[in-house]
């Protein structure tokens, strides 16, 4: 299936969702939506936006840590995160239930740590 076919299917599903869930009065006020960038970051951002649109809480989880400049060593160093390795990309509260969402695109596969976390 070509990218344009995927985009048409995505737009069709979005339009149907809007028509089913919202009254005629506000249909014109709801913005159109573009298909997410076909990367893990693009899909993750779209899932978070969708959850927020529905009134749910969703946040991206960073398990890689962060970079910081070490003045003593005079170079950038990595600071480990306190997050658990293997944690899902998105943590959400959907209708009062905790939901962890792992995003994979293309040839992405779950790591051993992610499989342990999911078990």
N, CA, C and O atoms as a Tinker XYZ file with bonds, in Angstrom:
   476  protein
     1  N      0.840000   -1.182000    0.000000    73     2
     2  CA     0.000000    0.000000    0.000000    64     1     3
     3  C      0.886000    1.246000    0.000000    63     2     4     5
     4  O      1.822000    1.336000    0.794000    81     3
     5  N      0.605000    2.188000   -0.864000    73     3     6
     6  CA     1.379000    3.425000   -0.946000    64     5     7
     7  C      1.086000    4.319000    0.244000    63     6     8     9
     8  O      0.061000    4.171000    0.909000    81     7
     9  N      2.002000    5.257000    0.509000    73     7    10
    10  CA     1.842000    6.195000    1.618000    64     9    11
    11  C      0.554000    6.998000    1.475000    63    10    12    13
    12  O     -0.123000    7.265000    2.467000    81    11
    13  N      0.207000    7.388000    0.233000    73    11    14
    14  CA    -1.019000    8.168000    0.022000    64    13    15
    15  C     -2.256000    7.331000    0.356000    63    14    16    17
    16  O     -3.252000    7.872000    0.837000    81    15
    17  N     -2.206000    6.008000    0.105000    73    15    18
    18  CA    -3.318000    5.132000    0.480000    64    17    19
    19  C     -3.475000    5.071000    1.990000    63    18    20    21
    20  O     -4.592000    5.101000    2.506000    81    19
    21  N     -2.339000    4.984000    2.706000    73    19    22
    22  CA    -2.375000    4.983000    4.168000    64    21    23
    23  C     -2.967000    6.301000    4.680000    63    22    24    25
    24  O     -3.782000    6.309000    5.603000    81    23
    25  N     -2.550000    7.402000    4.077000    73    23    26
    26  CA    -3.030000    8.715000    4.499000    64    25    27
    27  C     -4.536000    8.836000    4.276000    63    26    28    29
    28  O     -5.248000    9.384000    5.118000    81    27
    29  N     -5.024000    8.324000    3.137000    73    27    30
    30  CA    -6.471000    8.358000    2.872000    64    29    31
    31  C     -7.236000    7.523000    3.886000    63    30    32    33
    32  O     -8.292000    7.944000    4.356000    81    31
    33  N     -6.721000    6.343000    4.232000    73    31    34
    34  CA    -7.370000    5.492000    5.235000    64    33    35
    35  C     -7.376000    6.178000    6.597000    63    34    36    37
    36  O     -8.369000    6.124000    7.322000    81    35
    37  N     -6.274000    6.817000    6.937000    73    35    38
    38  CA    -6.144000    7.522000    8.216000    64    37    39
    39  C     -7.163000    8.665000    8.290000    63    38    40    41
    40  O     -7.853000    8.823000    9.297000    81    39
    41  N     -7.251000    9.461000    7.217000    73    39    42
    42  CA    -8.199000   10.581000    7.168000    64    41    43
    43  C     -9.639000   10.075000    7.255000    63    42    44    45
    44  O    -10.464000   10.679000    7.940000    81    43
    45  N     -9.948000    8.975000    6.569000    73    43    46
    46  CA   -11.290000    8.402000    6.573000    64    45    47
    47  C    -11.677000    7.947000    7.985000    63    46    48    49
    48  O    -12.785000    8.217000    8.448000    81    47
    49  N    -10.752000    7.254000    8.666000    73    47    50
    50  CA   -11.021000    6.777000   10.023000    64    49    51
    51  C    -11.213000    7.947000   10.979000    63    50    52    53
    52  O    -12.097000    7.915000   11.835000    81    51
    53  N    -10.388000    8.976000   10.834000    73    51    54
    54  CA   -10.502000   10.170000   11.681000    64    53    55
    55  C    -11.845000   10.856000   11.461000    63    54    56    57
    56  O    -12.519000   11.226000   12.422000    81    55
    57  N    -12.234000   11.026000   10.201000    73    55    58
    58  CA   -13.512000   11.675000    9.873000    64    57    59
    59  C    -14.688000   10.889000   10.445000    63    58    60    61
    60  O    -15.618000   11.478000   10.997000    81    59
    61  N    -14.651000    9.570000   10.315000    73    59    62
    62  CA   -15.723000    8.731000   10.860000    64    61    63
    63  C    -15.798000    8.849000   12.376000    63    62    64    65
    64  O    -16.887000    8.926000   12.945000    81    63
    65  N    -14.635000    8.862000   13.028000    73    63    66
    66  CA   -14.599000    9.008000   14.488000    64    65    67
    67  C    -15.249000   10.323000   14.906000    63    66    68    69
    68  O    -16.052000   10.349000   15.839000    81    67
    69  N    -14.906000   11.415000   14.222000    73    67    70
    70  CA   -15.441000   12.738000   14.550000    64    69    71
    71  C    -16.962000   12.755000   14.350000    63    70    72    73
    72  O    -17.691000   13.251000   15.210000    81    71
    73  N    -17.439000   12.223000   13.237000    73    71    74
    74  CA   -18.876000   12.227000   12.953000    64    73    75
    75  C    -19.664000   11.431000   13.996000    63    74    76    77
    76  O    -20.759000   11.832000   14.389000    81    75
    77  N    -19.110000   10.317000   14.437000    73    75    78
    78  CA   -19.799000    9.459000   15.401000    64    77    79
    79  C    -19.830000   10.087000   16.797000    63    78    80    81
    80  O    -20.830000    9.972000   17.506000    81    79
    81  N    -18.747000   10.747000   17.191000    73    79    82
    82  CA   -18.596000   11.190000   18.571000    64    81    83
    83  C    -18.934000   12.649000   18.864000    63    82    84    85
    84  O    -18.959000   13.046000   20.029000    81    83
    85  N    -19.193000   13.455000   17.837000    73    83    86
    86  CA   -19.439000   14.872000   18.076000    64    85    87
    87  C    -20.687000   15.353000   17.351000    63    86    88    89
    88  O    -21.048000   14.844000   16.289000    81    87
    89  N    -21.337000   16.345000   17.952000    73    87    90
    90  CA   -22.569000   16.878000   17.368000    64    89    91
    91  C    -22.257000   17.748000   16.158000    63    90    92    93
    92  O    -21.118000   18.175000   15.968000    81    91
    93  N    -23.266000   18.007000   15.349000    73    91    94
    94  CA   -23.120000   18.832000   14.147000    64    93    95
    95  C    -22.617000   20.241000   14.481000    63    94    96    97
    96  O    -21.897000   20.845000   13.686000    81    95
    97  N    -22.990000   20.761000   15.643000    73    95    98
    98  CA   -22.632000   22.129000   16.022000    64    97    99
    99  C    -21.131000   22.358000   16.083000    63    98   100   101
   100  O    -20.649000   23.439000   15.744000    81    99
   101  N    -20.392000   21.344000   16.512000    73    99   102
   102  CA   -18.957000   21.570000   16.669000    64   101   103
   103  C    -18.100000   20.899000   15.591000    63   102   104   105
   104  O    -16.875000   21.018000   15.622000    81   103
   105  N    -18.714000   20.207000   14.656000    73   103   106
   106  CA   -17.931000   19.521000   13.618000    64   105   107
   107  C    -17.014000   20.463000   12.846000    63   106   108   109
   108  O    -15.882000   20.098000   12.530000    81   107
   109  N    -17.486000   21.667000   12.539000    73   107   110
   110  CA   -16.672000   22.613000   11.766000    64   109   111
   111  C    -15.511000   23.190000   12.572000    63   110   112   113
   112  O    -14.563000   23.720000   11.992000    81   111
   113  N    -15.572000   23.094000   13.898000    73   111   114
   114  CA   -14.533000   23.661000   14.746000    64   113   115
   115  C    -13.383000   22.689000   15.013000    63   114   116   117
   116  O    -12.347000   23.098000   15.536000    81   115
   117  N    -13.544000   21.423000   14.666000    73   115   118
   118  CA   -12.512000   20.426000   14.913000    64   117   119
   119  C    -11.504000   20.456000   13.768000    63   118   120   121
   120  O    -11.881000   20.336000   12.602000    81   119
   121  N    -10.211000   20.618000   14.102000    73   119   122
   122  CA    -9.195000   20.722000   13.045000    64   121   123
   123  C     -8.996000   19.410000   12.311000    63   122   124   125
   124  O     -9.227000   18.328000   12.851000    81   123
   125  N     -8.561000   19.532000   11.066000    73   123   126
   126  CA    -8.223000   18.316000   10.324000    64   125   127
   127  C     -6.908000   17.797000   10.896000    63   126   128   129
   128  O     -6.180000   18.527000   11.569000    81   127
   129  N     -6.621000   16.563000   10.626000    73   127   130
   130  CA    -5.418000   15.961000   11.190000    64   129   131
   131  C     -4.611000   15.341000   10.059000    63   130   132   133
   132  O     -5.170000   14.766000    9.125000    81   131
   133  N     -3.292000   15.464000   10.154000    73   131   134
   134  CA    -2.417000   14.883000    9.152000    64   133   135
   135  C     -1.932000   13.530000    9.647000    63   134   136   137
   136  O     -1.851000   13.279000   10.850000    81   135
   137  N     -1.612000   12.668000    8.697000    73   135   138
   138  CA    -1.052000   11.373000    9.057000    64   137   139
   139  C      0.283000   11.600000    9.759000    63   138   140   141
   140  O      1.056000   12.463000    9.345000    81   139
   141  N      0.568000   10.825000   10.834000    73   139   142
   142  CA     1.823000   11.041000   11.559000    64   141   143
   143  C      3.022000   10.724000   10.687000    63   142   144   145
   144  O      2.946000    9.919000    9.759000    81   143
   145  N      4.139000   11.379000   11.009000    73   143   146
   146  CA     5.388000   11.066000   10.338000    64   145   147
   147  C      5.684000    9.593000   10.606000    63   146   148   149
   148  O      5.607000    9.154000   11.753000    81   147
   149  N      6.023000    8.819000    9.569000    73   147   150
   150  CA     6.202000    7.375000    9.768000    64   149   151
   151  C      7.507000    7.016000   10.482000    63   150   152   153
   152  O      8.299000    6.214000    9.988000    81   151
   153  N      7.712000    7.621000   11.647000    73   151   154
   154  CA     8.839000    7.296000   12.518000    64   153   155
   155  C      8.273000    7.021000   13.901000    63   154   156   157
   156  O      7.131000    7.378000   14.193000    81   155
   157  N      9.070000    6.387000   14.753000    73   155   158
   158  CA     8.604000    6.120000   16.115000    64   157   159
   159  C      8.291000    7.430000   16.837000    63   158   160   161
   160  O      7.308000    7.505000   17.574000    81   159
   161  N      9.113000    8.463000   16.636000    73   159   162
   162  CA     8.856000    9.758000   17.279000    64   161   163
   163  C      7.561000   10.384000   16.783000    63   162   164   165
   164  O      6.794000   10.931000   17.575000    81   163
   165  N      7.308000   10.307000   15.465000    73   163   166
   166  CA     6.094000   10.878000   14.888000    64   165   167
   167  C      4.841000   10.169000   15.381000    63   166   168   169
   168  O      3.847000   10.815000   15.714000    81   167
   169  N      4.889000    8.838000   15.427000    73   167   170
   170  CA     3.736000    8.066000   15.890000    64   169   171
   171  C      3.515000    8.302000   17.384000    63   170   172   173
   172  O      2.374000    8.444000   17.824000    81   171
   173  N      4.592000    8.344000   18.164000    73   171   174
   174  CA     4.476000    8.599000   19.602000    64   173   175
   175  C      3.812000    9.946000   19.854000    63   174   176   177
   176  O      2.907000   10.049000   20.681000    81   175
   177  N      4.259000   10.980000   19.142000    73   175   178
   178  CA     3.664000   12.314000   19.293000    64   177   179
   179  C      2.185000   12.293000   18.922000    63   178   180   181
   180  O      1.374000   12.931000   19.594000    81   179
   181  N      1.823000   11.574000   17.868000    73   179   182
   182  CA     0.421000   11.496000   17.441000    64   181   183
   183  C     -0.444000   10.764000   18.470000    63   182   184   185
   184  O     -1.580000   11.166000   18.721000    81   183
   185  N      0.081000    9.703000   19.059000    73   183   186
   186  CA    -0.677000    8.959000   20.079000    64   185   187
   187  C     -0.927000    9.855000   21.289000    63   186   188   189
   188  O     -2.029000    9.866000   21.838000    81   187
   189  N      0.090000   10.604000   21.705000    73   187   190
   190  CA    -0.069000   11.515000   22.844000    64   189   191
   191  C     -1.090000   12.601000   22.524000    63   190   192   193
   192  O     -1.924000   12.936000   23.365000    81   191
   193  N     -1.029000   13.155000   21.309000    73   191   194
   194  CA    -2.006000   14.174000   20.902000    64   193   195
   195  C     -3.424000   13.599000   20.893000    63   194   196   197
   196  O     -4.365000   14.262000   21.328000    81   195
   197  N     -3.577000   12.374000   20.401000    73   195   198
   198  CA    -4.889000   11.737000   20.361000    64   197   199
   199  C     -5.436000   11.544000   21.777000    63   198   200   201
   200  O     -6.595000   11.860000   22.049000    81   199
   201  N     -4.605000   11.028000   22.665000    73   199   202
   202  CA    -5.040000   10.819000   24.051000    64   201   203
   203  C     -5.461000   12.137000   24.693000    63   202   204   205
   204  O     -6.479000   12.197000   25.382000    81   203
   205  N     -4.684000   13.184000   24.469000    73   203   206
   206  CA    -5.002000   14.502000   25.017000    64   205   207
   207  C     -6.310000   15.011000   24.432000    63   206   208   209
   208  O     -7.138000   15.570000   25.151000    81   207
   209  N     -6.501000   14.819000   23.128000    73   207   210
   210  CA    -7.738000   15.232000   22.456000    64   209   211
   211  C     -8.949000   14.555000   23.085000    63   210   212   213
   212  O    -10.004000   15.172000   23.228000    81   211
   213  N     -8.797000   13.282000   23.461000    73   211   214
   214  CA    -9.897000   12.537000   24.074000    64   213   215
   215  C    -10.110000   12.901000   25.540000    63   214   216   217
   216  O    -11.073000   12.444000   26.157000    81   215
   217  N     -9.216000   13.723000   26.106000    73   215   218
   218  CA    -9.346000   14.123000   27.507000    64   217   219
   219  C     -8.625000   13.187000   28.462000    63   218   220   221
   220  O     -8.852000   13.240000   29.670000    81   219
   221  N     -7.767000   12.337000   27.939000    73   219   222
   222  CA    -7.005000   11.413000   28.760000    64   221   223
   223  C     -5.634000   12.014000   29.045000    63   222   224   225
   224  O     -5.213000   12.959000   28.379000    81   223
   225  N     -4.952000   11.469000   30.023000    73   223   226
   226  CA    -3.587000   11.906000   30.334000    64   225   227
   227  C     -2.614000   10.947000   29.647000    63   226   228   229
   228  O     -2.782000    9.731000   29.730000    81   227
   229  N     -1.602000   11.485000   28.973000    73   227   230
   230  CA    -0.564000   10.657000   28.354000    64   229   231
   231  C      0.746000   11.420000   28.372000    63   230   232   233
   232  O      0.772000   12.629000   28.138000    81   231
   233  N      1.820000   10.722000   28.649000    73   231   234
   234  CA     3.131000   11.366000   28.640000    64   233   235
   235  C      4.191000   10.417000   28.098000    63   234   236   237
   236  O      4.114000    9.198000   28.253000    81   235
   237  N      5.175000   11.020000   27.460000    73   235   238
   238  CA     6.293000   10.266000   26.904000    64   237   239
   239  C      7.261000    9.942000   28.044000    63   238   240   241
   240  O      7.479000   10.767000   28.931000    81   239
   241  N      7.832000    8.750000   28.015000    73   239   242
   242  CA     8.767000    8.333000   29.058000    64   241   243
   243  C     10.169000    8.266000   28.457000    63   242   244   245
   244  O     10.385000    7.633000   27.424000    81   243
   245  N     11.111000    8.926000   29.115000    73   243   246
   246  CA    12.500000    8.942000   28.656000    64   245   247
   247  C     13.310000    7.980000   29.513000    63   246   248   249
   248  O     13.481000    8.211000   30.710000    81   247
   249  N     13.809000    6.911000   28.916000    73   247   250
   250  CA    14.625000    5.963000   29.666000    64   249   251
   251  C     16.096000    6.026000   29.250000    63   250   252   253
   252  O     16.907000    5.231000   29.724000    81   251
   253  N     16.437000    6.955000   28.379000    73   251   254
   254  CA    17.823000    7.033000   27.912000    64   253   255
   255  C     18.688000    7.930000   28.777000    63   254   256   257
   256  O     19.913000    7.894000   28.654000    81   255
   257  N     18.099000    8.730000   29.643000    73   255   258
   258  CA    18.876000    9.673000   30.430000    64   257   259
   259  C     19.004000   10.992000   29.688000    63   258   260   261
   260  O     18.209000   11.297000   28.798000    81   259
   261  N     20.011000   11.771000   30.062000    73   259   262
   262  CA    20.199000   13.060000   29.394000    64   261   263
   263  C     21.676000   13.442000   29.385000    63   262   264   265
   264  O     22.477000   12.916000   30.158000    81   263
   265  N     22.012000   14.359000   28.499000    73   263   266
   266  CA    23.388000   14.839000   28.427000    64   265   267
   267  C     23.560000   16.088000   29.275000    63   266   268   269
   268  O     22.639000   16.890000   29.430000    81   267
   269  N     24.763000   16.232000   29.821000    73   267   270
   270  CA    25.086000   17.406000   30.641000    64   269   271
   271  C     26.559000   17.726000   30.436000    63   270   272   273
   272  O     27.377000   16.824000   30.257000    81   271
   273  N     26.890000   19.002000   30.462000    73   271   274
   274  CA    28.288000   19.397000   30.325000    64   273   275
   275  C     28.959000   19.287000   31.685000    63   274   276   277
   276  O     28.513000   19.904000   32.652000    81   275
   277  N     30.021000   18.508000   31.761000    73   275   278
   278  CA    30.799000   18.359000   32.995000    64   277   279
   279  C     31.971000   19.339000   32.932000    63   278   280   281
   280  O     32.880000   19.178000   32.116000    81   279
   281  N     31.943000   20.355000   33.800000    73   279   282
   282  CA    32.978000   21.392000   33.781000    64   281   283
   283  C     34.348000   20.862000   34.209000    63   282   284   285
   284  O     35.372000   21.349000   33.731000    81   283
   285  N     34.377000   19.874000   35.100000    73   283   286
   286  CA    35.649000   19.306000   35.537000    64   285   287
   287  C     36.326000   18.538000   34.409000    63   286   288   289
   288  O     37.530000   18.667000   34.190000    81   287
   289  N     35.525000   17.725000   33.685000    73   287   290
   290  CA    36.078000   16.931000   32.583000    64   289   291
   291  C     36.124000   17.721000   31.275000    63   290   292   293
   292  O     36.785000   17.319000   30.317000    81   291
   293  N     35.415000   18.846000   31.250000    73   291   294
   294  CA    35.331000   19.710000   30.068000    64   293   295
   295  C     34.811000   18.945000   28.846000    63   294   296   297
   296  O     35.363000   19.024000   27.749000    81   295
   297  N     33.720000   18.198000   29.087000    73   295   298
   298  CA    33.081000   17.483000   27.986000    64   297   299
   299  C     31.653000   17.120000   28.373000    63   298   300   301
   300  O     31.267000   17.205000   29.539000    81   299
   301  N     30.873000   16.712000   27.365000    73   299   302
   302  CA    29.501000   16.280000   27.601000    64   301   303
   303  C     29.520000   14.867000   28.165000    63   302   304   305
   304  O     30.274000   14.013000   27.698000    81   303
   305  N     28.683000   14.625000   29.177000    73   303   306
   306  CA    28.572000   13.297000   29.773000    64   305   307
   307  C     27.096000   12.929000   29.859000    63   306   308   309
   308  O     26.229000   13.802000   29.882000    81   307
   309  N     26.818000   11.619000   29.907000    73   307   310
   310  CA    25.443000   11.135000   30.048000    64   309   311
   311  C     25.117000   10.933000   31.515000    63   310   312   313
   312  O     25.919000   10.383000   32.271000    81   311
   313  N     23.943000   11.378000   31.909000    73   311   314
   314  CA    23.435000   11.132000   33.253000    64   313   315
   315  C     22.366000   10.067000   33.123000    63   314   316   317
   316  O     21.440000   10.195000   32.320000    81   315
   317  N     22.499000    9.005000   33.925000    73   315   318
   318  CA    21.513000    7.923000   33.870000    64   317   319
   319  C     20.160000    8.428000   34.355000    63   318   320   321
   320  O     20.075000    9.340000   35.177000    81   319
   321  N     19.124000    7.823000   33.836000    73   319   322
   322  CA    17.766000    8.151000   34.237000    64   321   323
   323  C     17.359000    7.322000   35.453000    63   322   324   325
   324  O     17.987000    6.309000   35.759000    81   323
   325  N     16.316000    7.755000   36.136000    73   323   326
   326  CA    15.760000    6.962000   37.230000    64   325   327
   327  C     14.660000    6.031000   36.736000    63   326   328   329
   328  O     14.159000    5.202000   37.494000    81   327
   329  N     14.279000    6.167000   35.452000    73   327   330
   330  CA    13.230000    5.323000   34.880000    64   329   331
   331  C     13.722000    3.884000   34.754000    63   330   332   333
   332  O     14.913000    3.628000   34.581000    81   331
   333  N     12.797000    2.973000   34.844000    73   331   334
   334  CA    13.122000    1.557000   34.714000    64   333   335
   335  C     13.396000    1.215000   33.259000    63   334   336   337
   336  O     12.608000    1.565000   32.380000    81   335
   337  N     14.505000    0.536000   32.996000    73   335   338
   338  CA    14.829000    0.127000   31.622000    64   337   339
   339  C     13.759000   -0.824000   31.106000    63   338   340   341
   340  O     13.304000   -1.711000   31.828000    81   339
   341  N     13.363000   -0.633000   29.856000    73   339   342
   342  CA    12.332000   -1.475000   29.263000    64   341   343
   343  C     10.942000   -0.882000   29.393000    63   342   344   345
   344  O      9.977000   -1.422000   28.852000    81   343
   345  N     10.839000    0.235000   30.113000    73   343   346
   346  CA     9.537000    0.885000   30.294000    64   345   347
   347  C      8.963000    1.293000   28.935000    63   346   348   349
   348  O      9.709000    1.592000   28.002000    81   347
   349  N      7.646000    1.303000   28.835000    73   347   350
   350  CA     6.985000    1.644000   27.575000    64   349   351
   351  C      7.239000    3.105000   27.195000    63   350   352   353
   352  O      7.582000    3.924000   28.047000    81   351
   353  N      7.068000    3.422000   25.909000    73   351   354
   354  CA     7.302000    4.772000   25.397000    64   353   355
   355  C      6.311000    5.792000   25.954000    63   354   356   357
   356  O      6.663000    6.947000   26.189000    81   355
   357  N      5.065000    5.354000   26.164000    73   355   358
   358  CA     4.010000    6.261000   26.617000    64   357   359
   359  C      3.319000    5.642000   27.834000    63   358   360   361
   360  O      2.945000    4.470000   27.822000    81   359
   361  N      3.160000    6.440000   28.868000    73   359   362
   362  CA     2.352000    6.042000   30.025000    64   361   363
   363  C      1.104000    6.907000   29.988000    63   362   364   365
   364  O      1.195000    8.131000   29.891000    81   363
   365  N     -0.067000    6.272000   30.065000    73   363   366
   366  CA    -1.316000    7.010000   29.942000    64   365   367
   367  C     -2.313000    6.553000   31.004000    63   366   368   369
   368  O     -2.220000    5.449000   31.541000    81   367
   369  N     -3.268000    7.435000   31.288000    73   367   370
   370  CA    -4.419000    7.089000   32.109000    64   369   371
   371  C     -5.624000    7.234000   31.189000    63   370   372   373
   372  O     -5.970000    8.342000   30.780000    81   371
   373  N     -6.255000    6.123000   30.869000    73   371   374
   374  CA    -7.381000    6.108000   29.938000    64   373   375
   375  C     -8.599000    5.570000   30.673000    63   374   376   377
   376  O     -8.639000    4.411000   31.083000    81   375
   377  N     -9.590000    6.439000   30.829000    73   375   378
   378  CA   -10.815000    6.092000   31.546000    64   377   379
   379  C    -10.514000    5.471000   32.898000    63   378   380   381
   380  O    -11.121000    4.476000   33.294000    81   379
   381  N     -9.552000    6.086000   33.609000    73   379   382
   382  CA    -9.221000    5.665000   34.967000    64   381   383
   383  C     -8.292000    4.474000   35.079000    63   382   384   385
   384  O     -8.011000    4.016000   36.187000    81   383
   385  N     -7.805000    3.959000   33.953000    73   383   386
   386  CA    -6.917000    2.796000   33.981000    64   385   387
   387  C     -5.531000    3.168000   33.473000    63   386   388   389
   388  O     -5.388000    3.902000   32.495000    81   387
   389  N     -4.513000    2.648000   34.153000    73   387   390
   390  CA    -3.137000    2.875000   33.719000    64   389   391
   391  C     -2.862000    2.029000   32.478000    63   390   392   393
   392  O     -3.109000    0.823000   32.472000    81   391
   393  N     -2.352000    2.667000   31.437000    73   391   394
   394  CA    -2.059000    1.979000   30.177000    64   393   395
   395  C     -0.644000    2.360000   29.755000    63   394   396   397
   396  O     -0.293000    3.539000   29.715000    81   395
   397  N      0.166000    1.344000   29.440000    73   395   398
   398  CA     1.518000    1.578000   28.931000    64   397   399
   399  C      1.524000    1.206000   27.457000    63   398   400   401
   400  O      1.096000    0.114000   27.083000    81   399
   401  N      2.012000    2.121000   26.617000    73   399   402
   402  CA     1.977000    1.920000   25.165000    64   401   403
   403  C      3.409000    1.929000   24.633000    63   402   404   405
   404  O      4.141000    2.901000   24.818000    81   403
   405  N      3.798000    0.850000   23.976000    73   403   406
   406  CA     5.110000    0.744000   23.348000    64   405   407
   407  C      4.927000    0.978000   21.851000    63   406   408   409
   408  O      4.101000    0.316000   21.222000    81   407
   409  N      5.678000    1.901000   21.276000    73   407   410
   410  CA     5.547000    2.252000   19.860000    64   409   411
   411  C      6.680000    1.603000   19.068000    63   410   412   413
   412  O      7.856000    1.765000   19.394000    81   411
   413  N      6.309000    0.877000   18.038000    73   411   414
   414  CA     7.277000    0.271000   17.124000    64   413   415
   415  C      6.861000    0.602000   15.703000    63   414   416   417
   416  O      5.682000    0.522000   15.358000    81   415
   417  N      7.830000    0.972000   14.880000    73   415   418
   418  CA     7.567000    1.334000   13.484000    64   417   419
   419  C      8.561000    0.589000   12.595000    63   418   420   421
   420  O      9.737000    0.450000   12.930000    81   419
   421  N      8.069000    0.125000   11.480000    73   419   422
   422  CA     8.954000   -0.539000   10.517000    64   421   423
   423  C      9.568000   -1.803000   11.073000    63   422   424   425
   424  O      8.855000   -2.719000   11.483000    81   423
   425  N     10.885000   -1.856000   11.087000    73   423   426
   426  CA    11.593000   -3.059000   11.532000    64   425   427
   427  C     11.935000   -3.030000   13.022000    63   426   428   429
   428  O     12.667000   -3.896000   13.499000    81   427
   429  N     11.417000   -2.046000   13.765000    73   427   430
   430  CA    11.663000   -1.987000   15.211000    64   429   431
   431  C     11.174000   -3.266000   15.874000    63   430   432   433
   432  O     10.138000   -3.811000   15.491000    81   431
   433  N     11.910000   -3.744000   16.860000    73   431   434
   434  CA    11.526000   -4.922000   17.633000    64   433   435
   435  C     11.738000   -4.629000   19.111000    63   434   436   437
   436  O     12.561000   -3.786000   19.469000    81   435
   437  N     10.995000   -5.324000   19.970000    73   435   438
   438  CA    11.140000   -5.129000   21.404000    64   437   439
   439  C     12.485000   -5.679000   21.884000    63   438   440   441
   440  O     12.930000   -6.744000   21.455000    81   439
   441  N     13.120000   -4.918000   22.790000    73   439   442
   442  CA    14.369000   -5.388000   23.388000    64   441   443
   443  C     14.041000   -6.420000   24.462000    63   442   444   445
   444  O     12.884000   -6.566000   24.855000    81   443
   445  N     15.060000   -7.136000   24.936000    73   443   446
   446  CA    14.850000   -8.108000   26.004000    64   445   447
   447  C     14.300000   -7.432000   27.255000    63   446   448   449
   448  O     13.424000   -7.980000   27.924000    81   447
   449  N     14.813000   -6.237000   27.573000    73   447   450
   450  CA    14.323000   -5.482000   28.741000    64   449   451
   451  C     12.852000   -5.121000   28.585000    63   450   452   453
   452  O     12.100000   -5.168000   29.558000    81   451
   453  N     12.432000   -4.760000   27.374000    73   451   454
   454  CA    11.017000   -4.420000   27.129000    64   453   455
   455  C     10.132000   -5.656000   27.266000    63   454   456   457
   456  O      9.014000   -5.567000   27.771000    81   455
   457  N     10.627000   -6.799000   26.820000    73   455   458
   458  CA     9.871000   -8.046000   26.956000    64   457   459
   459  C      9.715000   -8.419000   28.430000    63   458   460   461
   460  O      8.648000   -8.867000   28.852000    81   459
   461  N     10.783000   -8.232000   29.214000    73   459   462
   462  CA    10.718000   -8.499000   30.668000    64   461   463
   463  C      9.699000   -7.578000   31.324000    63   462   464   465
   464  O      8.895000   -8.015000   32.148000    81   463
   465  N      9.736000   -6.301000   30.955000    73   463   466
   466  CA     8.832000   -5.305000   31.542000    64   465   467
   467  C      7.373000   -5.633000   31.222000    63   466   468   469
   468  O      6.491000   -5.458000   32.063000    81   467
   469  N      7.128000   -6.106000   30.010000    73   467   470
   470  CA     5.772000   -6.398000   29.572000    64   469   471
   471  C      5.211000   -7.679000   30.193000    63   470   472   473
   472  O      3.996000   -7.854000   30.283000    81   471
   473  N      6.104000   -8.568000   30.620000    73   471   474
   474  CA     5.655000   -9.868000   31.158000    64   473   475
   475  C      4.941000   -9.747000   32.499000    63   474   476
   476  O      4.513000  -10.754000   33.063000    81   475
